[in-house]
Amino acid sequence: MAREWVNAVVAYLDVAATTRVDPRVAEVVLHWMTEDFGNAGSRTHEYGARAKKAVQEARMFLASTVGAKTEEVIFTSGATESNNIALLGMAPYGEKTGRKHIVTSAIEHKAVIEPLLHLQEARGFEIDFLEPGTSGRISREAVLEKVRPDTLLVSLMHVNNETGVIQPVAELAQELRQTSTFLHVDAAQGYGKVPQDLKAPIDLISISGHKVGAPKGVGALVTRRRGWNKAPLEPIMFGGGQERKLRPGTLPVALIMGLYEAAKIFQENRSRWEHDAMQTRERLLAALGKTRFQINGDADHSVPHILNVTFDGLNAEALIVRIKDQVAVATGSACTSASYTPSHVLTAMGLPEEVAANGLRFSWFPSQVADFDPEDLAETIAHMQPDAS
């Protein structure tokens, strides 16, 4: 059967959904699949010993990127599983201690919102969903005002996946560390991009590999201690003693090594990546100046590679169809892109329904859009827009 490749002319501006696996990462993954293919749990031979040692090296490096200890990192299948382990795994402690109140935001990814709704509906937890206002940024003060003596947990994303707005997780970590309330951060979009934030004393950090050039299907959960005390997590799955019994199952060594390699590459090139991503942003915005649009979210507190805009008078779905031979973009999270309802993120920001329903997300890695000409895209959009008069 002949392979059908994506049209190479189409610029890929949807890295917030997933990134291309770096060829160097793919080479590493293939090595650990076909040569050093041992099970890290096999202790009776060299194949297993080599796999175990490699996983420990990867664990040590990932811990260093967030200022954690090696034993505080457990490998998972990605941020969704990490979020579930963190949120559902903390619930028994909340039930035992009578602390069944959780503070979060209305702009979280569904991988946070849905586990929390389960806790609310099935287990009687009280969840406060904070709305950010038009900036798309939840204020530190708004979170702290909601924290009570019976607040078990605050769960706040690092970088919003639709707007790119950075949330004040580092400041919150410093404040909450002085209390008995734990902080969970979904860092799927922020890991590697704003590294200093994640070195704050955050109790639980969810990481996704496929947002930084690693394969899909691998991630991590950082479970930072408070002094000598571990985060009071209980397993939500059973079947083995792997990963401190919090994530049972055979470790996917090849994927873990892919995440390790991708994280190393990203860390080594982050400064250049940030500079080039900002230049791409400036070129795109300059070109879009010939159209009528608004930026959704606080541009002063955003990562450089995600931009959410609404074009005056244009339906986002119709626009995507029209420009599909020029760029690959999305209306929001890939997990909800099959739905044509307005973005829950933009709606929670209080934007008018027409704006929220027609937000378009551009997201890019500079190395993958070097030949992208935003002027051509802007021309197409400008011709589609109805006369302002």
Salt bridges, closest charged atoms under 4 A:
ASP14 OD1 - ARG361 NH2 2.99
ASP22 OD2 - ARG24 NH2 2.91
GLU35 OE1 - HIS31 ND1 3.71
ASP36 OD2 - HIS31 NE2 2.79
ASP36 OD1 - ARG50 NE 2.83
GLU81 OE2 - ARG247 NE 2.95
GLU95 OE1 - ARG123 NH2 3.02
GLU126 OE1 - ARG148 NH2 2.95
ASP128 OD2 - HIS101 NE2 2.79
GLU141 OE2 - ARG140 NH2 2.99
ASP150 OD1 - ARG148 NE 2.89
GLU175 OE2 - ARG140 NH1 2.77
ASP197 OD2 - HIS158 NE2 3.05
ASP203 OD1 - ARG177 NH1 2.82
ASP203 OD1 - ARG226 NE 2.85
GLU234 OE2 - LYS96 NZ 2.69
GLU243 OE1 - ARG59 NH1 2.84
GLU261 OE1 - LYS264 NZ 3.47
GLU274 OE1 - ARG270 NH1 3.54
ASP276 OD2 - ARG272 NE 2.87
ASP276 OD1 - HIS275 ND1 3.06
ASP298 OD2 - HIS301 ND1 2.85
ASP312 OD2 - ARG292 NE 3.03
ASP325 OD1 - LYS324 NZ 3.84
GLU375 OE1 - LYS290 NZ 2.89
GLU379 OE2 - LYS290 NZ 3.20
